[in-house]
Amino acid sequence: MKRVGALLFVLGLLVLSIPSAFAVQPDEVMSNPAQEARARELSRELRCMVCQNQSIDD
């Protein structure tokens, strides 16, 4: 059980250390146009708490 916990801890550190690997690229488009429009609207509305309140889209 300790090994599983240690493995999850290490995997968590890896995910936190390379967040840009999971970022959506600007040229990526969803296959469903309604979902794409919703995702674009959300990215314009969501604000970054670290980057001086810039939108996620910026």
mmCIF file of the N, C-alpha and C atoms, coordinates in Angstrom:
data_MODEL
# 
_entry.id   MODEL 
# 
loop_
_atom_site.group_PDB 
_atom_site.id 
_atom_site.type_symbol 
_atom_site.label_atom_id 
_atom_site.label_alt_id 
_atom_site.label_comp_id 
_atom_site.label_asym_id 
_atom_site.label_entity_id 
_atom_site.label_seq_id 
_atom_site.pdbx_PDB_ins_code 
_atom_site.Cartn_x 
_atom_site.Cartn_y 
_atom_site.Cartn_z 
_atom_site.occupancy 
_atom_site.B_iso_or_equiv 
_atom_site.pdbx_formal_charge 
_atom_site.auth_seq_id 
_atom_site.auth_comp_id 
_atom_site.auth_asym_id 
_atom_site.auth_atom_id 
_atom_site.pdbx_PDB_model_num 
ATOM 1   N N  . MET A 1 1  ? 0.815   -1.187 0.000   1.00 0.00 ? 1  MET A N  1 
ATOM 2   C CA . MET A 1 1  ? 0.000   0.000  0.000   1.00 0.00 ? 1  MET A CA 1 
ATOM 3   C C  . MET A 1 1  ? 0.861   1.254  0.000   1.00 0.00 ? 1  MET A C  1 
ATOM 4   N N  . LYS A 1 2  ? 1.981   1.195  0.698   1.00 0.00 ? 2  LYS A N  1 
ATOM 5   C CA . LYS A 1 2  ? 2.885   2.343  0.717   1.00 0.00 ? 2  LYS A CA 1 
ATOM 6   C C  . LYS A 1 2  ? 3.478   2.599  -0.658  1.00 0.00 ? 2  LYS A C  1 
ATOM 7   N N  . ARG A 1 3  ? 3.704   1.533  -1.407  1.00 0.00 ? 3  ARG A N  1 
ATOM 8   C CA . ARG A 1 3  ? 4.259   1.699  -2.760  1.00 0.00 ? 3  ARG A CA 1 
ATOM 9   C C  . ARG A 1 3  ? 3.276   2.419  -3.669  1.00 0.00 ? 3  ARG A C  1 
ATOM 10  N N  . VAL A 1 4  ? 2.001   2.077  -3.538  1.00 0.00 ? 4  VAL A N  1 
ATOM 11  C CA . VAL A 1 4  ? 0.982   2.736  -4.359  1.00 0.00 ? 4  VAL A CA 1 
ATOM 12  C C  . VAL A 1 4  ? 0.930   4.225  -4.017  1.00 0.00 ? 4  VAL A C  1 
ATOM 13  N N  . GLY A 1 5  ? 0.979   4.543  -2.735  1.00 0.00 ? 5  GLY A N  1 
ATOM 14  C CA . GLY A 1 5  ? 0.974   5.939  -2.313  1.00 0.00 ? 5  GLY A CA 1 
ATOM 15  C C  . GLY A 1 5  ? 2.186   6.687  -2.827  1.00 0.00 ? 5  GLY A C  1 
ATOM 16  N N  . ALA A 1 6  ? 3.350   6.042  -2.760  1.00 0.00 ? 6  ALA A N  1 
ATOM 17  C CA . ALA A 1 6  ? 4.572   6.679  -3.254  1.00 0.00 ? 6  ALA A CA 1 
ATOM 18  C C  . ALA A 1 6  ? 4.494   6.892  -4.759  1.00 0.00 ? 6  ALA A C  1 
ATOM 19  N N  . LEU A 1 7  ? 3.950   5.913  -5.466  1.00 0.00 ? 7  LEU A N  1 
ATOM 20  C CA . LEU A 1 7  ? 3.815   6.033  -6.917  1.00 0.00 ? 7  LEU A CA 1 
ATOM 21  C C  . LEU A 1 7  ? 2.876   7.184  -7.269  1.00 0.00 ? 7  LEU A C  1 
ATOM 22  N N  . LEU A 1 8  ? 1.752   7.276  -6.574  1.00 0.00 ? 8  LEU A N  1 
ATOM 23  C CA . LEU A 1 8  ? 0.821   8.371  -6.830  1.00 0.00 ? 8  LEU A CA 1 
ATOM 24  C C  . LEU A 1 8  ? 1.447   9.726  -6.511  1.00 0.00 ? 8  LEU A C  1 
ATOM 25  N N  . PHE A 1 9  ? 2.244   9.776  -5.463  1.00 0.00 ? 9  PHE A N  1 
ATOM 26  C CA . PHE A 1 9  ? 2.930   11.016 -5.103  1.00 0.00 ? 9  PHE A CA 1 
ATOM 27  C C  . PHE A 1 9  ? 3.898   11.448 -6.200  1.00 0.00 ? 9  PHE A C  1 
ATOM 28  N N  . VAL A 1 10 ? 4.684   10.509 -6.702  1.00 0.00 ? 10 VAL A N  1 
ATOM 29  C CA . VAL A 1 10 ? 5.653   10.813 -7.759  1.00 0.00 ? 10 VAL A CA 1 
ATOM 30  C C  . VAL A 1 10 ? 4.930   11.235 -9.037  1.00 0.00 ? 10 VAL A C  1 
ATOM 31  N N  . LEU A 1 11 ? 3.857   10.532 -9.378  1.00 0.00 ? 11 LEU A N  1 
ATOM 32  C CA . LEU A 1 11 ? 3.097   10.903 -10.570 1.00 0.00 ? 11 LEU A CA 1 
ATOM 33  C C  . LEU A 1 11 ? 2.487   12.300 -10.416 1.00 0.00 ? 11 LEU A C  1 
ATOM 34  N N  . GLY A 1 12 ? 2.023   12.622 -9.211  1.00 0.00 ? 12 GLY A N  1 
ATOM 35  C CA . GLY A 1 12 ? 1.488   13.960 -8.956  1.00 0.00 ? 12 GLY A CA 1 
ATOM 36  C C  . GLY A 1 12 ? 2.548   15.027 -9.142  1.00 0.00 ? 12 GLY A C  1 
ATOM 37  N N  . LEU A 1 13 ? 3.754   14.753 -8.670  1.00 0.00 ? 13 LEU A N  1 
ATOM 38  C CA . LEU A 1 13 ? 4.842   15.716 -8.849  1.00 0.00 ? 13 LEU A CA 1 
ATOM 39  C C  . LEU A 1 13 ? 5.173   15.906 -10.325 1.00 0.00 ? 13 LEU A C  1 
ATOM 40  N N  . LEU A 1 14 ? 5.143   14.824 -11.079 1.00 0.00 ? 14 LEU A N  1 
ATOM 41  C CA . LEU A 1 14 ? 5.424   14.932 -12.512 1.00 0.00 ? 14 LEU A CA 1 
ATOM 42  C C  . LEU A 1 14 ? 4.374   15.773 -13.220 1.00 0.00 ? 14 LEU A C  1 
ATOM 43  N N  . VAL A 1 15 ? 3.123   15.560 -12.883 1.00 0.00 ? 15 VAL A N  1 
ATOM 44  C CA . VAL A 1 15 ? 2.041   16.315 -13.519 1.00 0.00 ? 15 VAL A CA 1 
ATOM 45  C C  . VAL A 1 15 ? 2.158   17.792 -13.167 1.00 0.00 ? 15 VAL A C  1 
ATOM 46  N N  . LEU A 1 16 ? 2.499   18.087 -11.927 1.00 0.00 ? 16 LEU A N  1 
ATOM 47  C CA . LEU A 1 16 ? 2.628   19.484 -11.526 1.00 0.00 ? 16 LEU A CA 1 
ATOM 48  C C  . LEU A 1 16 ? 3.850   20.157 -12.126 1.00 0.00 ? 16 LEU A C  1 
ATOM 49  N N  . SER A 1 17 ? 4.879   19.390 -12.422 1.00 0.00 ? 17 SER A N  1 
ATOM 50  C CA . SER A 1 17 ? 6.108   19.993 -12.931 1.00 0.00 ? 17 SER A CA 1 
ATOM 51  C C  . SER A 1 17 ? 6.071   20.264 -14.427 1.00 0.00 ? 17 SER A C  1 
ATOM 52  N N  . ILE A 1 18 ? 5.163   19.626 -15.154 1.00 0.00 ? 18 ILE A N  1 
ATOM 53  C CA . ILE A 1 18 ? 5.074   19.860 -16.595 1.00 0.00 ? 18 ILE A CA 1 
ATOM 54  C C  . ILE A 1 18 ? 3.625   20.136 -17.016 1.00 0.00 ? 18 ILE A C  1 
ATOM 55  N N  . PRO A 1 19 ? 3.030   21.219 -16.516 1.00 0.00 ? 19 PRO A N  1 
ATOM 56  C CA . PRO A 1 19 ? 1.631   21.490 -16.852 1.00 0.00 ? 19 PRO A CA 1 
ATOM 57  C C  . PRO A 1 19 ? 1.411   21.855 -18.307 1.00 0.00 ? 19 PRO A C  1 
ATOM 58  N N  . SER A 1 20 ? 2.401   22.417 -18.972 1.00 0.00 ? 20 SER A N  1 
ATOM 59  C CA . SER A 1 20 ? 2.206   22.809 -20.370 1.00 0.00 ? 20 SER A CA 1 
ATOM 60  C C  . SER A 1 20 ? 2.068   21.606 -21.290 1.00 0.00 ? 20 SER A C  1 
ATOM 61  N N  . ALA A 1 21 ? 2.483   20.439 -20.840 1.00 0.00 ? 21 ALA A N  1 
ATOM 62  C CA . ALA A 1 21 ? 2.335   19.240 -21.663 1.00 0.00 ? 21 ALA A CA 1 
ATOM 63  C C  . ALA A 1 21 ? 0.868   18.889 -21.858 1.00 0.00 ? 21 ALA A C  1 
ATOM 64  N N  . PHE A 1 22 ? 0.000   19.340 -20.933 1.00 0.00 ? 22 PHE A N  1 
ATOM 65  C CA . PHE A 1 22 ? -1.417  19.031 -21.013 1.00 0.00 ? 22 PHE A CA 1 
ATOM 66  C C  . PHE A 1 22 ? -2.242  20.214 -21.503 1.00 0.00 ? 22 PHE A C  1 
ATOM 67  N N  . ALA A 1 23 ? -1.602  21.293 -21.856 1.00 0.00 ? 23 ALA A N  1 
ATOM 68  C CA . ALA A 1 23 ? -2.316  22.491 -22.280 1.00 0.00 ? 23 ALA A CA 1 
ATOM 69  C C  . ALA A 1 23 ? -2.907  22.296 -23.677 1.00 0.00 ? 23 ALA A C  1 
ATOM 70  N N  . VAL A 1 24 ? -4.013  22.939 -23.899 1.00 0.00 ? 24 VAL A N  1 
ATOM 71  C CA . VAL A 1 24 ? -4.651  22.906 -25.219 1.00 0.00 ? 24 VAL A CA 1 
ATOM 72  C C  . VAL A 1 24 ? -3.934  23.898 -26.112 1.00 0.00 ? 24 VAL A C  1 
ATOM 73  N N  . GLN A 1 25 ? -3.623  23.493 -27.290 1.00 0.00 ? 25 GLN A N  1 
ATOM 74  C CA . GLN A 1 25 ? -2.958  24.368 -28.248 1.00 0.00 ? 25 GLN A CA 1 
ATOM 75  C C  . GLN A 1 25 ? -3.993  25.217 -28.979 1.00 0.00 ? 25 GLN A C  1 
ATOM 76  N N  . PRO A 1 26 ? -3.647  26.447 -29.369 1.00 0.00 ? 26 PRO A N  1 
ATOM 77  C CA . PRO A 1 26 ? -4.616  27.338 -30.027 1.00 0.00 ? 26 PRO A CA 1 
ATOM 78  C C  . PRO A 1 26 ? -5.203  26.777 -31.315 1.00 0.00 ? 26 PRO A C  1 
ATOM 79  N N  . ASP A 1 27 ? -4.470  25.928 -32.005 1.00 0.00 ? 27 ASP A N  1 
ATOM 80  C CA . ASP A 1 27 ? -4.975  25.399 -33.271 1.00 0.00 ? 27 ASP A CA 1 
ATOM 81  C C  . ASP A 1 27 ? -5.812  24.129 -33.101 1.00 0.00 ? 27 ASP A C  1 
ATOM 82  N N  . GLU A 1 28 ? -5.973  23.641 -31.866 1.00 0.00 ? 28 GLU A N  1 
ATOM 83  C CA . GLU A 1 28 ? -6.804  22.465 -31.627 1.00 0.00 ? 28 GLU A CA 1 
ATOM 84  C C  . GLU A 1 28 ? -8.275  22.859 -31.686 1.00 0.00 ? 28 GLU A C  1 
ATOM 85  N N  . VAL A 1 29 ? -9.080  22.045 -32.366 1.00 0.00 ? 29 VAL A N  1 
ATOM 86  C CA . VAL A 1 29 ? -10.501 22.315 -32.513 1.00 0.00 ? 29 VAL A CA 1 
ATOM 87  C C  . VAL A 1 29 ? -11.264 21.036 -32.200 1.00 0.00 ? 29 VAL A C  1 
ATOM 88  N N  . MET A 1 30 ? -12.345 21.166 -31.434 1.00 0.00 ? 30 MET A N  1 
ATOM 89  C CA . MET A 1 30 ? -13.181 20.013 -31.109 1.00 0.00 ? 30 MET A CA 1 
ATOM 90  C C  . MET A 1 30 ? -14.018 19.634 -32.329 1.00 0.00 ? 30 MET A C  1 
ATOM 91  N N  . SER A 1 31 ? -14.364 18.364 -32.417 1.00 0.00 ? 31 SER A N  1 
ATOM 92  C CA . SER A 1 31 ? -15.143 17.895 -33.567 1.00 0.00 ? 31 SER A CA 1 
ATOM 93  C C  . SER A 1 31 ? -16.597 18.370 -33.508 1.00 0.00 ? 31 SER A C  1 
ATOM 94  N N  . ASN A 1 32 ? -17.119 18.617 -32.316 1.00 0.00 ? 32 ASN A N  1 
ATOM 95  C CA . ASN A 1 32 ? -18.485 19.089 -32.146 1.00 0.00 ? 32 ASN A CA 1 
ATOM 96  C C  . ASN A 1 32 ? -18.473 20.618 -32.097 1.00 0.00 ? 32 ASN A C  1 
ATOM 97  N N  . PRO A 1 33 ? -19.105 21.295 -33.056 1.00 0.00 ? 33 PRO A N  1 
ATOM 98  C CA . PRO A 1 33 ? -19.077 22.771 -33.091 1.00 0.00 ? 33 PRO A CA 1 
ATOM 99  C C  . PRO A 1 33 ? -19.693 23.426 -31.849 1.00 0.00 ? 33 PRO A C  1 
ATOM 100 N N  . ALA A 1 34 ? -20.724 22.827 -31.273 1.00 0.00 ? 34 ALA A N  1 
ATOM 101 C CA . ALA A 1 34 ? -21.347 23.397 -30.078 1.00 0.00 ? 34 ALA A CA 1 
ATOM 102 C C  . ALA A 1 34 ? -20.383 23.326 -28.893 1.00 0.00 ? 34 ALA A C  1 
ATOM 103 N N  . GLN A 1 35 ? -19.694 22.210 -28.749 1.00 0.00 ? 35 GLN A N  1 
ATOM 104 C CA . GLN A 1 35 ? -18.718 22.072 -27.680 1.00 0.00 ? 35 GLN A CA 1 
ATOM 105 C C  . GLN A 1 35 ? -17.538 23.015 -27.893 1.00 0.00 ? 35 GLN A C  1 
ATOM 106 N N  . GLU A 1 36 ? -17.136 23.190 -29.134 1.00 0.00 ? 36 GLU A N  1 
ATOM 107 C CA . GLU A 1 36 ? -16.030 24.104 -29.443 1.00 0.00 ? 36 GLU A CA 1 
ATOM 108 C C  . GLU A 1 36 ? -16.400 25.537 -29.066 1.00 0.00 ? 36 GLU A C  1 
ATOM 109 N N  . ALA A 1 37 ? -17.611 25.953 -29.418 1.00 0.00 ? 37 ALA A N  1 
ATOM 110 C CA . ALA A 1 37 ? -18.056 27.306 -29.082 1.00 0.00 ? 37 ALA A CA 1 
ATOM 111 C C  . ALA A 1 37 ? -18.118 27.490 -27.567 1.00 0.00 ? 37 ALA A C  1 
ATOM 112 N N  . ARG A 1 38 ? -18.608 26.479 -26.861 1.00 0.00 ? 38 ARG A N  1 
ATOM 113 C CA . ARG A 1 38 ? -18.686 26.559 -25.393 1.00 0.00 ? 38 ARG A CA 1 
ATOM 114 C C  . ARG A 1 38 ? -17.291 26.627 -24.785 1.00 0.00 ? 38 ARG A C  1 
ATOM 115 N N  . ALA A 1 39 ? -16.366 25.828 -25.288 1.00 0.00 ? 39 ALA A N  1 
ATOM 116 C CA . ALA A 1 39 ? -14.997 25.834 -24.770 1.00 0.00 ? 39 ALA A CA 1 
ATOM 117 C C  . ALA A 1 39 ? -14.330 27.185 -25.014 1.00 0.00 ? 39 ALA A C  1 
ATOM 118 N N  . ARG A 1 40 ? -14.546 27.765 -26.183 1.00 0.00 ? 40 ARG A N  1 
ATOM 119 C CA . ARG A 1 40 ? -13.958 29.073 -26.493 1.00 0.00 ? 40 ARG A CA 1 
ATOM 120 C C  . ARG A 1 40 ? -14.536 30.162 -25.589 1.00 0.00 ? 40 ARG A C  1 
ATOM 121 N N  . GLU A 1 41 ? -15.840 30.105 -25.358 1.00 0.00 ? 41 GLU A N  1 
ATOM 122 C CA . GLU A 1 41 ? -16.477 31.090 -24.484 1.00 0.00 ? 41 GLU A CA 1 
ATOM 123 C C  . GLU A 1 41 ? -15.958 30.950 -23.052 1.00 0.00 ? 41 GLU A C  1 
ATOM 124 N N  . LEU A 1 42 ? -15.819 29.727 -22.564 1.00 0.00 ? 42 LEU A N  1 
ATOM 125 C CA . LEU A 1 42 ? -15.289 29.506 -21.220 1.00 0.00 ? 42 LEU A CA 1 
ATOM 126 C C  . LEU A 1 42 ? -13.857 30.012 -21.094 1.00 0.00 ? 42 LEU A C  1 
ATOM 127 N N  . SER A 1 43 ? -13.064 29.801 -22.128 1.00 0.00 ? 43 SER A N  1 
ATOM 128 C CA . SER A 1 43 ? -11.668 30.248 -22.051 1.00 0.00 ? 43 SER A CA 1 
ATOM 129 C C  . SER A 1 43 ? -11.565 31.767 -22.048 1.00 0.00 ? 43 SER A C  1 
ATOM 130 N N  . ARG A 1 44 ? -12.549 32.442 -22.617 1.00 0.00 ? 44 ARG A N  1 
ATOM 131 C CA . ARG A 1 44 ? -12.559 33.910 -22.561 1.00 0.00 ? 44 ARG A CA 1 
ATOM 132 C C  . ARG A 1 44 ? -13.041 34.415 -21.208 1.00 0.00 ? 44 ARG A C  1 
ATOM 133 N N  . GLU A 1 45 ? -13.926 33.654 -20.555 1.00 0.00 ? 45 GLU A N  1 
ATOM 134 C CA . GLU A 1 45 ? -14.501 34.087 -19.285 1.00 0.00 ? 45 GLU A CA 1 
ATOM 135 C C  . GLU A 1 45 ? -13.633 33.730 -18.080 1.00 0.00 ? 45 GLU A C  1 
ATOM 136 N N  . LEU A 1 46 ? -12.952 32.588 -18.103 1.00 0.00 ? 46 LEU A N  1 
ATOM 137 C CA . LEU A 1 46 ? -12.152 32.155 -16.958 1.00 0.00 ? 46 LEU A CA 1 
ATOM 138 C C  . LEU A 1 46 ? -10.937 33.048 -16.794 1.00 0.00 ? 46 LEU A C  1 
ATOM 139 N N  . ARG A 1 47 ? -10.616 33.380 -15.566 1.00 0.00 ? 47 ARG A N  1 
ATOM 140 C CA . ARG A 1 47 ? -9.497  34.274 -15.265 1.00 0.00 ? 47 ARG A CA 1 
ATOM 141 C C  . ARG A 1 47 ? -8.410  33.533 -14.499 1.00 0.00 ? 47 ARG A C  1 
ATOM 142 N N  . CYS A 1 48 ? -7.180  33.845 -14.815 1.00 0.00 ? 48 CYS A N  1 
ATOM 143 C CA . CYS A 1 48 ? -6.027  33.257 -14.137 1.00 0.00 ? 48 CYS A CA 1 
ATOM 144 C C  . CYS A 1 48 ? -5.800  33.998 -12.835 1.00 0.00 ? 48 CYS A C  1 
ATOM 145 N N  . MET A 1 49 ? -5.634  33.252 -11.756 1.00 0.00 ? 49 MET A N  1 
ATOM 146 C CA . MET A 1 49 ? -5.420  33.866 -10.447 1.00 0.00 ? 49 MET A CA 1 
ATOM 147 C C  . MET A 1 49 ? -3.964  34.309 -10.270 1.00 0.00 ? 49 MET A C  1 
ATOM 148 N N  . VAL A 1 50 ? -3.081  33.833 -11.118 1.00 0.00 ? 50 VAL A N  1 
ATOM 149 C CA . VAL A 1 50 ? -1.658  34.139 -10.994 1.00 0.00 ? 50 VAL A CA 1 
ATOM 150 C C  . VAL A 1 50 ? -1.242  35.245 -11.966 1.00 0.00 ? 50 VAL A C  1 
ATOM 151 N N  . CYS A 1 51 ? -1.802  35.240 -13.146 1.00 0.00 ? 51 CYS A N  1 
ATOM 152 C CA . CYS A 1 51 ? -1.359  36.119 -14.239 1.00 0.00 ? 51 CYS A CA 1 
ATOM 153 C C  . CYS A 1 51 ? -2.098  37.452 -14.267 1.00 0.00 ? 51 CYS A C  1 
ATOM 154 N N  . GLN A 1 52 ? -2.234  38.100 -13.161 1.00 0.00 ? 52 GLN A N  1 
ATOM 155 C CA . GLN A 1 52 ? -2.853  39.433 -13.080 1.00 0.00 ? 52 GLN A CA 1 
ATOM 156 C C  . GLN A 1 52 ? -4.248  39.457 -13.693 1.00 0.00 ? 52 GLN A C  1 
ATOM 157 N N  . ASN A 1 53 ? -5.018  38.422 -13.410 1.00 0.00 ? 53 ASN A N  1 
ATOM 158 C CA . ASN A 1 53 ? -6.419  38.336 -13.809 1.00 0.00 ? 53 ASN A CA 1 
ATOM 159 C C  . ASN A 1 53 ? -6.623  38.300 -15.322 1.00 0.00 ? 53 ASN A C  1 
ATOM 160 N N  . GLN A 1 54 ? -5.651  37.842 -16.070 1.00 0.00 ? 54 GLN A N  1 
ATOM 161 C CA . GLN A 1 54 ? -5.828  37.695 -17.511 1.00 0.00 ? 54 GLN A CA 1 
ATOM 162 C C  . GLN A 1 54 ? -6.759  36.516 -17.786 1.00 0.00 ? 54 GLN A C  1 
ATOM 163 N N  . SER A 1 55 ? -7.448  36.563 -18.915 1.00 0.00 ? 55 SER A N  1 
ATOM 164 C CA . SER A 1 55 ? -8.300  35.434 -19.255 1.00 0.00 ? 55 SER A CA 1 
ATOM 165 C C  . SER A 1 55 ? -7.426  34.245 -19.651 1.00 0.00 ? 55 SER A C  1 
ATOM 166 N N  . ILE A 1 56 ? -7.966  33.069 -19.507 1.00 0.00 ? 56 ILE A N  1 
ATOM 167 C CA . ILE A 1 56 ? -7.252  31.850 -19.891 1.00 0.00 ? 56 ILE A CA 1 
ATOM 168 C C  . ILE A 1 56 ? -6.954  31.874 -21.381 1.00 0.00 ? 56 ILE A C  1 
ATOM 169 N N  . ASP A 1 57 ? -7.850  32.490 -22.141 1.00 0.00 ? 57 ASP A N  1 
ATOM 170 C CA . ASP A 1 57 ? -7.673  32.590 -23.591 1.00 0.00 ? 57 ASP A CA 1 
ATOM 171 C C  . ASP A 1 57 ? -6.442  33.426 -23.943 1.00 0.00 ? 57 ASP A C  1 
ATOM 172 N N  . ASP A 1 58 ? -6.150  34.443 -23.145 1.00 0.00 ? 58 ASP A N  1 
ATOM 173 C CA . ASP A 1 58 ? -4.970  35.270 -23.383 1.00 0.00 ? 58 ASP A CA 1 
ATOM 174 C C  . ASP A 1 58 ? -3.709  34.478 -23.112 1.00 0.00 ? 58 ASP A C  1 
# 
